[in-house]
């Protein structure tokens, strides 16, 4: 994909530019895991900062406990954000599909490419990537469905992921998402 087809990625935060580079430079499985992982951290931060708790930090920690907390997994965080209208339907479904793609890579060692038919169908359902491309390129890519190349499918995944991260960071009033201290 030519640089002129992509709408100004330099306008993104430095954190998101770093994540884009890591996702684009890595293997497809790494890309999927990195993307879903940062979305999960964004959802966590967003909810943690927006749930009113009357300063009862221990309750928040119980809610987000990885194995036992009702908000301890990716899907639960996505559902609660959607249920409380923190995110719209397009974001909800893209987050859901990104989670499915991540799970396909993580749980099936035979899947190594976005063009694998089990992964490609979920990539083709992603929509938020369109916010980063020119209308001409969007038309071109959409006309190629369902026979998209691995490179295009990876870019669809990356830019949909980045759009979600950017929205959750800006709407959640989060300063950044690369910090290891998420509380």
Secondary structure as UniProt FT lines:
FT   HELIX           3..5
FT   HELIX           9..11
FT   HELIX           14..25
FT   HELIX           28..50
FT   TURN            54..55
FT   HELIX           57..63
FT   TURN            66..68
FT   TURN            70..71
FT   HELIX           74..83
FT   TURN            84..85
FT   HELIX           89..107
FT   TURN            109..110
FT   TURN            114..115
FT   HELIX           117..123
FT   TURN            124..125
FT   HELIX           128..132
FT   HELIX           135..144
FT   TURN            145..146
FT   HELIX           150..171
FT   TURN            172..173
//
